[in-house]
Amino acid sequence: MKHKTNGASNAQVDKVPPPAGRADDAAKLRSNRIASAESEPTAPDRSIELHRAQTAAAAAQSEKASSAVEAAKPGRDSSAAQAAKPERVSSTAQTAKADRALSAAQAAKADRASSAAQAAKPERASSTAQAAKADRASSAAQAAKAERASSATKTAKVPNTAVKPEAADSMPAQSEARSADDLPRQSQSEVCPARVPHGPMGRLRARYRLRLDFSGMSLRNFSARRSYERMKLSLCAGWYTPGERSSQDRARLLVLNYTANIIANLIGGSFFTGLLLLMDADDGFIGTMSMIGVAANMVQMFAPLLLERFSRRKPLLMAMRATTMVINILVIGLIPLAPVAQQSKLTLVGICVAIVNLVGAIASPGITVWHLQSIPPKVRAGFFSLVTMTVGSVVAIFNLAGSALVDVFTAYGNEYGGLMALRIISLGLYVVDFILYGRIREYPYENAGERFSVRDLVTLPLKNKLYLRTIAIVFLWNVTANIPGSYYTVYLLKNLNVSYTYIMVVNMLNVPIVLLLTRVWSRISSGRSPFRILSMGMSMYLLHYIGLAFVTERALFIYPLTLIWAFIMAIGINLPFASIPYVNIPHEHQTVFIGFYSTVANFAALIGVTIGKYFIEATEEVSINVLGLEMVNKQYLLLLTSGLMAIAVVLVHRIDRTTPYSDE
C-alpha cells in the first residue's frame, strides 16, 4: 500500500460526500465499475492525485457506460450490491465517501474499457475523452473547494483510499476505516534537512564529529540489562572478540592495569609521603627518595643482557615482580616498627626503595614486550583508550576510600595504623595480580637466545635515527614534568594542613572528567600523530602549574579549579603516551629499544627531580612577592616548571613536523 507524502491535500479532496439521495446509486455504480475493471487488463498505475481528481466527473460519465456493463455482467451487480449492504449499515456519510472514492478510481478504468470497446468509432471516443477531461478538472476544483469548507466541522476519520482499485473489495471493512493517524509518518530527518553547523561550537562539532543525541531517552524505555549490554559493547569495541584467545589475555591485562595502579597509589603517592613525614623525614630526604627511584630505573637499558638469553621468560618475570611487591608492600610498611634509631629507619627505607626499583627496572622491559604480544597494532588504539578512560576512575575511587580510612585512624591518633591498613588491602590485590599474570600466554620471541654486549644496547638504538625522535619526545616531557616532585603534596599537608580526604575528593573529580572526555580526545587524536596531540596537551597543561602557585589558605578554592583543568588536559597527554613508546620502533630487538626508551625516560626524570631538589634546598628560606602574594619556594617552583614546559612544547612541535609516524 503506497502513501503520498502530501497526504493532507489529498485528504481534502476525499472528504467531499456524494449527494444524500444517490447513496444507493453510488453503491451500485461502485460494484459495476469493479466488475468491468476485472474484465480488462490492469492499466499502468496512475498517481493518487489523478484518481482523486476524477472523483466527481467520473460518477457522471460512468452512468452512460454502466447500462452496457450491467447488461453484460448482471450477476456481479447483485453480488456487489450485497457486499455494499454492510457498508450502508455502519454510517451513510462514511459509506458514501468511501464508495465515491472507490467508484471514482474504478470509473477511470471503466472509461478506458469503454473506449477500447468503441475502437471502431475513434472520433466519438476522442470527443468523449476530451469532455471527460474537462469535466474532471472542473469537478476536482469544486470538490477541493467544498472539502476545505466542510473539513473544519467534520470529525469522521479519512478513509484510506490510497490502494489499488482491484484490491478495494478484498479489504475488510475495518481497514477502510483506518484514520490518518495510522499512516506511517516521516522522521524528523526526512521532513527537515540537516542544519548546517554555524558558530565556533558548531564548526567544532562538525570537524570532530561530536554529536549528542538524547532522543528516546525516557525512564519508561530504560532497561538495566539492555543498558549493560550497550555499555559492554561500547567498551569492548575495537579490542575484544568473544572466544579469541588473545582477547581473553587483553581482558586480563585490563584488570592487571587496575590492580597495579591501585596498589601503586595505595602504597605510594600522598600515602608514601605521609609515611615519610611520620618518620620525621625532611624535604631533602623526600626528594632523595624520588631521585633513588628514577636513578635505579635507568638500569632498564641493561635488562636485555639478561632477558634476551631466555626463550621463555614468564617464570623469571613473575618471580622478580613478586620480590618487588613483597618488599614494597610489607617490608617498607613494617620499617617504622623496627627497634632502631630514626635515621636508621630512613636508611632502611632508602635501601628498600633502591632494591624495588632496581629489580623492577630489569623486569619492566620484559613484561612490556611479553604483554605487547597480546596487543597487536590494530587493537592498540581501542585498548589504550579504554585503559586511559577507566583506570583513572577506578584508582580515584580507591584513593578516596583509602584517604577516608586513613583520616578515620588519624582522628583516633593512629595515622600509621591507617597507612598499614592500606598496605594490607594492597597485599590482597597483589594475590589477584599474581594469579592473572600466571594466566597470560607467552608466545615465542623474535631473536630469543641472542647475546648482547653493553655496546649493542647503546649503539642499536642510536643507529636508528627515526626512533631517536621518539626518545627525544619522552626526554623533554619527563624533565619538565618531574621538577615539582612531591614538594607540592608536602606544601598541602604541612603548610596548609589539608587533610588526605580533601586531596582525594578533589582528585575524585578526575572520574567524571575522564569518562566524559576520553572519547572526545580520542576523536580529536584520530588520524593525527601522537606527537602532535602531546604538544597540544602540554601547551594547555602547563597553565595549571601557574594556578597551583597561587593556592593559599584563603584561596584554597583555586586548587580544585586548577586540578579540573589539569585532568582535562592530562587526557590529551596520557592518550598519546600510551602508544608513543611503539612509534617507529623496529620489529627486531624490541626489548633493547624498550629498555633504552625507559632508561632515557628515567634519566630525564632524574634530571627533573634533581633540579627540583637542589632548587628547594637553595631557596628554603627565600620568599618572593608575585602580584602582591608572598610565595614560598614550593609555590614559585611551579612557575619555573611552567616556563620550562613551554620551551619543551615548542621543541615537541618541531619534532612532530619533521617526523613520519608509524606504529606498525
C-alpha positions in Angstrom: 0.0 0.0 0.0 1.6 3.3 -1.1 1.0 6.6 0.5 1.9 10.0 -0.8 3.9 12.3 1.3 1.5 15.2 0.6 -1.4 13.3 2.1 -3.0 16.4 3.6 -4.1 17.9 0.3 -5.4 14.6 -1.0 -7.4 14.0 2.1 -9.2 17.2 1.5 -10.5 16.0 -1.9 -11.6 12.7 -0.5 -13.8 14.3 2.2 -16.4 15.7 -0.3 -19.5 13.5 0.2 -21.9 12.4 -2.6 -25.5 13.8 -2.7 -27.6 12.2 0.0 -30.2 10.8 -2.5 -27.6 9.0 -4.5 -26.2 6.7 -1.9 -27.7 3.5 -3.4 -26.8 4.6 -6.9 -23.2 5.1 -5.8 -23.0 1.7 -4.2 -24.4 0.1 -7.4 -22.1 2.2 -9.5 -19.2 1.0 -7.5 -19.9 -2.7 -8.0 -20.5 -2.2 -11.7 -17.2 -0.4 -12.1 -15.3 -3.2 -10.3 -16.9 -5.8 -12.5 -15.9 -4.0 -15.6 -12.4 -3.5 -14.3 -12.0 -7.2 -13.6 -12.7 -7.9 -17.3 -10.0 -5.7 -18.6 -6.2 -5.9 -18.2 -4.7 -3.8 -15.4 -3.7 -0.4 -16.7 -0.5 1.2 -15.5 -0.8 2.8 -12.1 -1.5 6.5 -12.0 -0.8 8.8 -9.3 -3.2 9.1 -6.4 -3.8 12.8 -7.2 -5.2 11.8 -10.6 -7.6 9.2 -9.0 -8.8 11.7 -6.5 -9.2 14.5 -9.1 -11.6 12.2 -11.1 -14.0 11.8 -8.2 -16.9 14.0 -9.2 -16.6 13.8 -13.0 -16.2 10.0 -13.1 -19.6 9.5 -11.5 -21.5 11.4 -14.1 -19.6 9.9 -17.1 -19.8 6.3 -15.8 -23.7 6.4 -15.8 -23.7 6.3 -19.6 -21.4 3.3 -19.6 -23.0 1.5 -16.7 -26.0 0.2 -18.7 -23.9 -1.6 -21.2 -21.7 -3.2 -18.5 -24.7 -4.2 -16.4 -26.2 -5.9 -19.4 -23.0 -7.9 -20.0 -22.5 -8.9 -16.4 -25.7 -8.9 -14.4 -24.6 -11.5 -11.9 -21.9 -9.3 -10.5 -24.4 -6.5 -9.9 -26.3 -8.4 -7.3 -23.1 -9.7 -5.5 -21.6 -6.3 -5.4 -24.8 -4.8 -4.1 -24.9 -7.4 -1.4 -21.3 -6.6 -0.5 -22.2 -2.9 -0.2 -25.0 -3.5 2.3 -22.8 -3.9 5.4 -21.2 -0.6 4.5 -24.5 1.2 4.3 -25.5 -0.1 7.7 -22.5 1.5 9.5 -22.8 5.1 8.5 -24.4 6.7 5.5 -21.9 9.6 5.3 -18.8 7.4 5.8 -20.1 4.8 3.3 -20.9 7.4 0.7 -17.4 8.9 1.0 -15.7 5.5 0.7 -17.9 4.3 -2.2 -17.5 7.5 -4.1 -13.7 7.4 -3.7 -13.6 3.8 -4.9 -16.1 4.4 -7.7 -14.0 7.3 -8.9 -10.9 5.1 -9.0 -12.8 2.4 -11.0 -14.5 4.9 -13.2 -11.3 5.7 -15.0 -10.8 2.0 -15.8 -14.4 1.7 -17.0 -13.8 4.7 -19.3 -10.7 3.1 -20.7 -12.6 -0.2 -21.2 -15.5 1.6 -22.9 -13.1 3.5 -25.2 -11.3 0.2 -26.1 -14.7 -1.4 -27.0 -15.5 1.5 -29.2 -12.3 1.4 -31.1 -14.2 1.5 -34.4 -15.5 5.0 -33.5 -12.4 7.0 -32.9 -14.0 10.4 -33.3 -16.6 9.7 -30.7 -14.0 8.2 -28.3 -11.8 11.2 -28.7 -14.6 13.7 -28.1 -15.7 11.7 -25.0 -12.2 11.7 -23.6 -11.9 15.4 -24.1 -15.2 16.0 -22.4 -14.3 13.7 -19.5 -11.0 15.5 -19.1 -12.7 18.9 -18.9 -15.4 17.6 -16.5 -12.7 16.0 -14.2 -10.7 19.2 -14.0 -13.8 21.4 -13.0 -15.2 18.7 -10.7 -11.9 18.3 -8.9 -11.6 22.1 -8.3 -15.2 22.2 -7.0 -14.6 19.2 -4.7 -11.5 20.7 -3.3 -13.3 23.9 -2.5 -16.2 22.1 -0.8 -13.8 20.0 1.2 -11.9 22.9 2.6 -15.2 24.5 3.7 -16.5 21.3 5.4 -13.3 19.8 6.8 -13.4 22.1 9.9 -16.8 20.7 11.0 -16.3 17.0 10.2 -14.8 14.7 12.8 -15.1 11.4 10.9 -11.7 9.8 10.0 -10.5 10.0 6.5 -10.9 6.6 4.8 -7.7 5.0 3.3 -8.3 5.3 -0.4 -4.6 5.1 -1.4 -4.9 1.5 -2.5 -5.1 -0.2 -5.8 -8.7 -0.3 -7.1 -8.6 -4.0 -7.8 -8.0 -4.8 -4.1 -10.6 -2.5 -2.6 -13.4 -5.1 -2.2 -11.0 -7.7 -0.8 -10.1 -5.4 2.2 -12.2 -5.8 5.4 -14.5 -3.0 6.5 -12.2 -2.2 9.4 -9.2 -1.4 7.2 -11.3 1.0 5.2 -12.0 3.0 8.4 -8.3 3.5 9.2 -7.5 7.0 10.3 -4.9 9.3 9.1 -3.1 8.8 12.4 -2.4 5.2 11.4 -0.4 6.2 8.4 3.4 6.0 8.6 4.9 9.3 9.5 8.1 10.8 8.2 11.1 11.1 10.6 12.4 14.5 11.6 15.4 13.9 9.4 13.2 13.3 6.3 11.0 16.3 6.9 13.7 18.8 7.9 17.1 18.9 6.2 20.2 18.7 8.3 21.1 22.0 9.8 24.4 23.5 8.7 26.6 24.0 11.8 27.4 27.5 12.5 29.4 29.3 15.1 32.6 28.1 16.8 31.0 25.2 18.6 29.1 24.2 15.5 32.2 24.0 13.5 34.0 22.1 16.3 31.2 19.5 16.4 31.2 19.2 12.6 35.0 18.9 12.4 35.4 16.2 15.1 32.0 14.6 14.5 30.8 15.4 18.0 27.1 14.6 18.2 24.9 14.4 21.4 21.6 12.7 20.7 19.3 12.5 23.6 16.2 11.4 21.6 14.4 8.4 23.0 15.8 8.8 26.5 13.0 8.1 28.9 12.6 6.3 32.2 9.8 4.3 30.6 12.2 2.9 27.9 15.1 2.3 30.4 16.2 -1.3 30.8 19.2 -2.1 33.1 20.1 -5.2 31.1 19.9 -3.5 27.8 21.9 -0.6 29.1 24.5 -3.0 30.4 24.7 -4.8 27.1 25.1 -1.5 25.2 27.8 -0.3 27.6 29.6 -3.6 27.3 29.6 -3.4 23.5 30.8 0.1 23.6 33.7 -0.6 26.0 34.8 -3.8 24.2 34.5 -2.4 20.6 37.8 -2.4 18.8 39.9 -4.7 21.1 37.8 -7.6 22.3 36.4 -10.5 20.2 34.5 -13.2 22.2 36.2 -16.5 22.2 39.5 -15.2 20.9 42.5 -16.3 23.0 44.4 -13.0 22.6 41.2 -11.1 23.5 41.0 -13.1 26.8 44.5 -12.1 27.5 43.8 -8.4 26.8 40.9 -8.6 29.3 43.3 -9.9 31.9 45.7 -7.2 31.0 42.9 -4.6 31.6 42.3 -6.0 35.1 46.1 -6.0 35.7 46.2 -2.3 34.9 43.6 -1.8 37.5 45.3 -3.8 40.3 48.8 -2.5 39.5 47.7 1.2 39.6 45.5 0.7 42.7 48.4 -0.9 44.6 50.9 1.8 43.4 48.6 4.6 44.7 47.7 3.0 48.0 51.3 2.5 49.0 52.8 5.4 47.1 51.9 9.0 46.2 50.5 11.0 49.1 50.3 8.0 51.4 54.0 7.3 51.0 54.8 10.9 51.6 52.7 10.8 54.7 54.6 7.7 55.9 57.9 9.5 55.4 56.6 12.6 57.3 55.6 10.3 60.2 59.2 9.1 60.3 60.3 12.8 60.6 61.8 12.9 57.1 62.6 16.4 55.8 62.2 17.9 52.3 65.7 16.8 51.3 65.1 13.2 52.2 61.8 13.1 50.4 63.5 14.5 47.3 66.3 11.9 47.6 63.7 9.1 47.6 62.4 10.3 44.2 65.9 10.5 42.9 66.7 7.0 44.0 63.6 5.7 42.3 64.3 7.2 38.9 68.1 6.6 39.1 67.5 2.9 39.8 65.1 2.6 36.8 67.9 3.7 34.5 69.3 0.1 34.6 66.4 -0.9 32.2 68.9 -0.4 29.4 70.8 -3.4 30.6 67.8 -5.7 31.0 68.3 -7.3 27.6 71.7 -8.7 28.7 69.7 -11.0 31.0 66.3 -11.3 29.3 67.4 -12.0 25.7 69.1 -15.1 26.9 65.8 -16.8 27.6 63.3 -18.1 25.1 60.7 -18.4 27.9 60.8 -15.5 30.4 57.4 -15.7 32.1 58.5 -17.6 35.3 61.6 -15.3 35.8 59.5 -12.1 35.3 56.8 -13.3 37.7 59.4 -14.1 40.4 61.1 -10.7 40.0 57.7 -9.0 40.3 56.8 -11.0 43.4 60.0 -9.9 45.0 59.4 -6.2 44.4 55.8 -6.4 45.6 56.6 -8.1 48.9 59.4 -5.6 49.7 57.4 -2.6 48.6 54.2 -3.5 50.4 55.2 -5.3 53.6 58.9 -4.6 54.3 58.7 -0.8 53.9 55.4 -0.7 55.8 56.9 -2.5 58.8 60.2 -0.5 59.0 58.7 2.1 61.4 58.2 -0.7 63.9 61.9 -1.7 63.7 63.8 -1.3 67.1 66.4 1.0 65.6 67.2 4.7 65.6 65.1 7.0 63.5 67.8 7.8 61.0 68.5 4.1 60.6 64.8 3.6 59.7 65.1 6.2 57.0 68.2 4.5 55.7 66.4 1.1 55.5 63.6 2.8 53.6 66.1 4.2 51.1 67.7 0.7 50.6 64.3 -1.0 50.1 63.3 1.7 47.6 66.5 1.2 45.6 66.0 -2.7 45.6 62.4 -2.4 44.5 63.3 0.0 41.6 66.4 -2.0 40.5 64.6 -5.3 40.3 61.5 -3.7 38.7 63.7 -1.9 36.2 65.2 -5.2 34.9 61.8 -6.9 34.7 59.9 -4.0 33.2 61.1 -4.2 29.5 60.5 -8.0 29.5 57.0 -7.6 31.0 56.2 -4.9 28.4 57.3 -7.0 25.4 55.5 -10.1 26.8 52.2 -8.2 27.2 52.6 -6.4 23.9 52.3 -9.8 22.2 48.6 -9.8 23.1 48.1 -6.3 21.9 48.7 -6.1 18.1 48.8 -2.7 16.5 45.3 -2.9 15.1 43.7 -3.0 18.5 46.1 -0.8 20.5 44.1 2.4 20.0 40.9 0.9 21.3 42.6 -0.9 24.2 44.7 2.0 25.4 41.8 4.4 25.1 39.8 2.2 27.4 42.7 1.9 29.8 43.1 5.6 29.9 39.4 6.2 30.3 38.7 3.7 33.1 41.9 3.2 35.1 41.9 6.8 36.4 38.3 6.4 37.6 38.9 3.1 39.4 42.1 4.5 41.1 40.3 7.7 42.2 37.6 5.6 43.9 40.1 3.6 45.8 42.1 6.7 46.7 39.0 8.3 48.1 38.1 5.3 50.1 41.7 4.9 51.3 42.0 8.6 52.3 38.8 8.3 54.3 40.1 5.3 56.1 43.4 7.0 57.0 41.6 10.1 58.2 39.4 7.9 60.5 42.6 6.3 62.0 44.2 9.8 62.2 41.2 11.1 64.2 41.9 8.5 66.8 45.6 9.3 66.9 46.8 6.3 64.8 47.7 7.6 61.4 50.3 4.8 61.0 47.5 2.2 61.5 45.5 3.6 58.7 48.5 3.6 56.3 49.2 -0.1 57.3 45.6 -1.0 56.6 46.0 0.3 53.0 49.1 -1.9 52.6 47.2 -5.0 53.8 44.5 -4.2 51.2 47.2 -3.8 48.6 48.7 -7.2 49.5 45.3 -8.8 48.9 45.1 -7.1 45.5 48.5 -8.4 44.6 47.3 -12.0 45.1 44.8 -11.3 42.3 47.5 -9.7 40.3 49.8 -12.7 40.6 47.0 -15.2 39.5 46.2 -13.1 36.4 49.9 -12.9 35.5 50.1 -16.7 35.5 47.2 -17.0 33.0 48.5 -14.6 30.4 50.0 -16.6 27.5 53.6 -16.1 26.3 54.5 -16.5 22.7 57.9 -17.1 21.0 60.1 -14.0 20.9 62.0 -12.8 17.8 65.8 -13.0 18.3 65.3 -15.0 21.5 68.6 -16.6 22.7 70.8 -13.9 21.2 73.6 -12.5 23.3 74.2 -8.7 23.5 77.1 -6.7 24.6 76.7 -3.4 26.5 77.9 -1.6 23.4 75.0 -3.2 21.4 72.5 -1.9 23.9 73.6 1.6 23.2 74.5 1.5 19.6 71.4 -0.3 18.2 69.0 2.5 19.3 71.5 5.2 18.5 71.8 4.0 14.9 68.0 4.2 14.4 67.6 8.0 13.8 63.8 7.7 13.5 63.3 6.1 16.9 65.6 8.6 18.5 63.0 11.3 17.8 60.6 9.3 19.9 63.3 9.2 22.6 63.6 13.0 22.4 59.9 13.4 23.0 59.8 11.4 26.2 63.0 13.1 27.4 61.5 16.6 27.1 58.3 15.6 28.9 60.0 13.8 31.8 62.5 16.5 32.5 59.8 19.2 32.9 57.0 17.1 34.5 59.2 15.7 37.3 60.6 19.1 38.6 57.8 19.6 41.1 58.3 16.1 42.6 56.4 15.5 45.8 57.0 19.0 47.2 53.5 20.3 46.4 52.0 17.5 48.4 54.2 18.4 51.3 53.1 22.0 50.9 49.4 20.9 51.1 49.8 18.6 54.1 52.4 20.6 56.1 52.0 24.3 55.1 48.2 24.4 54.5 47.2 21.5 56.9 45.0 20.0 54.2 43.5 16.5 55.0 44.0 13.4 53.0 40.3 13.3 52.3 40.2 16.8 50.8 43.1 15.9 48.5 41.4 12.7 47.4 38.0 14.2 47.0 39.4 16.8 44.6 41.2 14.1 42.8 37.9 12.2 42.6 36.8 14.8 40.1 39.0 13.0 37.6 36.4 10.2 37.4 33.6 12.0 35.5 36.1 14.1 33.5 37.9 11.0 32.2 34.6 9.2 31.5 33.1 12.1 29.6 36.1 13.5 27.7 38.3 10.5 26.8 36.1 9.8 23.7 36.3 13.4 22.8 40.1 13.4 23.0 40.2 10.1 21.1 38.2 11.6 18.2 40.5 14.7 18.3 43.6 12.5 18.1 42.1 10.2 15.4 44.2 10.4 12.3 46.9 12.6 13.9 50.3 11.7 15.2 50.7 11.2 19.0 53.4 13.8 18.9 51.0 16.5 17.7 48.4 15.6 20.3 51.0 15.6 23.0 52.2 19.1 22.1 48.6 20.3 22.2 48.0 18.7 25.7 51.3 20.0 27.1 50.7 23.6 25.9 47.4 23.7 27.9 48.5 21.5 30.8 51.3 23.8 31.8 48.7 26.5 32.8 47.7 24.5 35.8 51.1 24.9 37.4 50.6 28.7 37.3 47.2 28.3 39.0 48.6 26.0 41.7 51.3 28.5 42.6 48.6 30.9 43.8 46.9 28.5 46.2 46.9 29.7 49.8 44.7 29.0 52.9 42.4 31.9 51.9 42.5 30.9 48.2 42.1 27.2 48.6 39.3 27.2 46.0 41.9 27.7 43.3 43.2 24.2 44.0 40.2 22.2 42.7 39.7 24.6 39.8 43.2 24.2 38.5 43.1 20.4 39.0 39.9 20.2 36.9 41.8 21.9 34.1 44.7 19.6 34.6 42.5 16.5 34.5 41.0 17.6 31.2 44.4 18.3 29.6 46.1 15.2 31.1 43.8 13.0 28.9 45.4 14.6 25.9 48.8 13.7 27.4 48.1 10.1 28.6 46.4 9.0 25.4 49.4 9.7 23.1 51.9 8.4 25.7 50.1 5.0 25.7 51.4 4.5 22.2 54.5 6.7 21.9 56.9 4.0 23.1 56.0 2.0 20.0 56.1 4.8 17.4 58.6 3.9 14.7 60.0 1.0 16.8 61.7 -1.7 14.7 60.3 -5.2 14.7 63.7 -6.8 15.8 65.3 -6.4 19.2 62.3 -4.7 20.7 63.4 -5.5 24.2 66.6 -3.4 23.5 64.6 -0.5 22.2 62.0 -0.5 25.0 64.8 -0.8 27.6 66.7 2.2 26.0 63.4 4.2 25.9 62.8 3.5 29.6 66.3 4.3 30.5 66.3 7.7 28.8 62.8 8.4 30.3 64.1 7.7 33.8 67.3 9.6 33.2 65.2 12.6 32.1 63.1 12.2 35.2 66.2 12.1 37.3 67.3 15.4 35.8 64.0 16.9 36.6 63.9 15.6 40.2 67.5 16.8 40.7 66.6 20.3 39.5 63.7 20.4 41.9 65.6 19.0 44.9 68.5 21.4 44.6 66.2 24.3 43.8 64.1 23.6 47.0 67.3 23.3 49.1 68.8 26.5 47.7 65.6 28.5 48.3 64.5 27.0 51.6 64.3 30.3 53.4 63.6 32.5 50.4 60.1 34.0 49.8 59.2 36.2 46.8 56.4 38.6 46.1 54.4 37.8 43.0 51.4 40.1 42.2 51.2 41.1 45.9 51.2 37.4 47.1 54.1 36.2 49.3 55.2 32.8 47.9 57.4 30.1 49.4 59.8 28.0 47.3 57.3 25.2 46.8 55.0 27.7 45.1 57.3 29.5 42.7 59.0 26.2 41.8 55.8 25.6 39.8 56.2 28.9 37.9 59.7 27.7 36.9 58.2 24.4 35.8 55.6 26.1 33.6 58.3 28.1 31.8 60.5 25.1 31.1 57.5 23.1 29.8 56.6 25.9 27.4 60.1 25.6 25.9 59.5 21.8 25.7 56.2 22.3 23.8 58.0 24.3 21.1 60.6 21.6 20.7 58.0 18.8 20.6 56.1 20.6 17.9 59.2 21.0 15.8 59.9 17.3 16.1 56.4 16.4 15.1 56.6 18.5 11.9 59.7 16.6 10.7 58.9 13.0 11.8 56.9 10.4 9.9 54.5 8.4 12.0 54.2 4.6 12.2 53.3 2.2 15.0 53.3 -0.9 12.9 
